[in-house]
Amino acid sequence: MTRAIFNPREKSLIRANVLVLGSTAAAILLSHFPRVRPDAWIVVPALLVLVGTADTFRHIIGGRWSFRHLGVLLCLYMDLMATFLVLFFLFYPYCNFGFRNI
């Protein structure tokens, strides 16, 4: 079991979830939430979130549908929300909506 976590050629749902949640936490720390500041280093957690999402998606391919697929689908929804959150932290500081001085 522990070997699958460290081997990227094998499927590991634990590794995928740790990548996504760890990258989301790193993006929150790097963006200085709640005062979201621009930081180019947020690109690294964004890429890691995408890698974790792809690793989670590998579990849904093939085989008959079971309740495990339902759990993986819920993990994919969590990955999707985390991806959009990290991308928000990455791109929002560069958007000028005109509301900053209000």
Secondary structure, DSSP 8 states (H G I E B T S, - for coil): -HHHHH-TTS--HHHHHHHHHHHHHHHHHHTTTTS----GGGHHHHHHHHHHHHHHHTTTSSS---HHHHHHHHHHHHHHHHHHHHHHHHHGGG---S-TT-
